[in-house]
Amino acid sequence: MVRGDITDLPFLSRFLRDAQIDLVYHLAAINTNTGSSISPYDIFETNTRGTYTILEACRRSDRPIHAVISSSKEVEDCFRPGNGRKHHSYMASKAAAELVTKTYFDTAGVAAAVVRLDNIYGGGDFNWNRLVPGMLRVILQGERPVIRSSGLLQRDYVYVEDVVAAFLAIGEGLNKAEVQGQLFRVTTGIGTSVLEMVRQISITAGKPDLEPQVLNEQTEERIDVFYTPERERKILGWSSQTSLSEGLAKTCRWYQDYFQKTSQ
């Protein structure tokens, strides 16, 4: 474990050299959304400058260093013609990072690939504003869950262990032409509504009688276009292996153990 600043090029260059790194998984980001109090400048510094600084450190290395750059489904509205959705700093900064990565491959020869992630869930997520950990915490406390939207919008939920497997497959394949410079999407291809997700969480947590309260407030949530990862299966040999019920069961057990330990 080495602590440092991902916008510090001399530090990153020394670290990659001294640790003899040959493959970088870039996951660091400020993940926030519309209405955040975090400055757009800070978000762009971390998410966009951080990406091109890491890629530049790879480029300056005296030996080849490959890079896997994490992105988000949020960026898709930035690339979709005629989309009327308001841009927020996170989506725009990650879209810029995708373009930066492609540029470093096309013009600087850095063997890099982008991983565009859907909604990840699993143990260890302490962002209580996110659906799965937030609802699990409320439901495990015996409280009635509240859905602020209509709950009808669908999302694709990918279990964290499947995401890790995808990252490893991409990293291992970066010596191949069909992987270098490419965009891969980590998704199951299956949509689940927020309302159904909350009900499944309640059942998994052993609280099936806790019916969600739906406020039906107006939101600016994205409207997802679902993607079937057939290309990822063919090129990487990867596909999601964990069903929603299995993933939620594992996730629920993790948080039950965590809350039990922290309450002692």
Order of alpha helices (4+ residues) and beta strands (2+ residues): alpha-beta-alpha-alpha-beta-alpha-alpha-beta-beta-alpha-beta-beta-beta-alpha-beta-beta-alpha-beta-alpha-alpha
